[in-house]
Amino acid sequence: DNKDRQPISKSTLLQSKIVKFEEVDYTLYFLNFKKGAESKRNPTFADSTLITYRGELLYDLTPDDNNINTGKVFDNKVTPVWLDLFSPTAPAIIGFRESMVDYSGASSAVENSDGTVNFSQDFGNFTVFMPSGVGYYDRGSLNIPPYSPLIFTIQLYQINEADHDGDGIPSYLEDLDNDRNVLDNDDNTDGDSLANYSDRDDDGDGILTKDEITSIDVNNDGFISSDEITYYDDDGDGIQNHLDKDDRSIKN
């Protein structure tokens, strides 16, 4: 039935990129319908995004598949929802996070009298094909068998820079080892139960992180960049105050 149609592999919209996870290279394939407004910044891997999306498997499930629900679509959001790409309780899967960072939202939005919002049509819009290694891998779920490759079609409307602990340092900048994962032990300076991105006192010295730095949105664009944060090192040991128990000076 599809013999006269163009295969996805021949589409001019098709692009790919490599994502490394646990020393393995995985390839994400994209159909780029719209990259999003050039005037808007892309989300980081730890930001919050307003999106609609549809998640699908490569094939239809049948009752023979462990009596799992039939059909290819396992999740579908037709009304925009906020998705925290690195929630403390349930971070988005790696392939989803790493696909979002290449797109931006709409250039404008108008709120209607009934509370709904109309976005300009230049929002990010794409389909991503991801292997199971950056999906749910061997975990699966009720509607997703283990080791399933996944397809997501996503529309990105808005972005909020996430600062999960409200300490003035955006969450993506609290990835100390630059592995794009803020949950690991390398990003937990004081070794307590909270990684730095969700810890209001990163070094556990009793002085809140926000009081050991100066963080100002200089250009008032709603985002804090690394050059808008002043870090201090009072004892000159090369360790910033907010990561050093020996430095307890309140700066604000």
Secondary structure, 3 states (H helix, E strand, C coil): CCCCCCCHHHCCCEEEEEEEECCEEEEEEEEEEECCCCCCCCCCCCCEEEEEEEEEEEEEECCCCCCCCCEEEEEEEEEEEEEECCCCCCCCCHHHHHHHCCCCCCCCEEECCCCCEEECCCCEEEEEEECHHHCCCCCCCCCCCCCCCEEEEEEEEEEECCCCCCCCCCHHHHCCCCCCCCCCHHHCCCCCCCCHHHCCCCCCCCCCHHHHEEECCCCCCCCCCHHHEEECCCCCCCCCHHHCCCCCCCCC
